[in-house]
Amino acid sequence: MLDATLQALVTVNGLATSPFVLLVLAFIGAYLGTRVVEIIPFTRRIIERREARLTEPE
């Protein structure tokens, strides 16, 4: 059991230090962050107010 756990940790550590994996994780995090902001009602209202302010004539 301990051997399998240590092997999994070493594998995860190897993946976490790879720049390619970190780039993929960054893109996934950015995508999920934008989706979460759109879902949360409070932040959605802030975005809608900002867009309305930008589109109204001065």
MORA-V960911 format. One record per helix or strand. SS is the DSSP state (a for helix, b for strand). FROM is the first residue (numbers start at 1). TO is the last residue. If there is no record, write none. Layout:
SS | FROM | TO
SS | FROM | TO
This chain:
a | 2 | 16
a | 19 | 39
a | 41 | 55
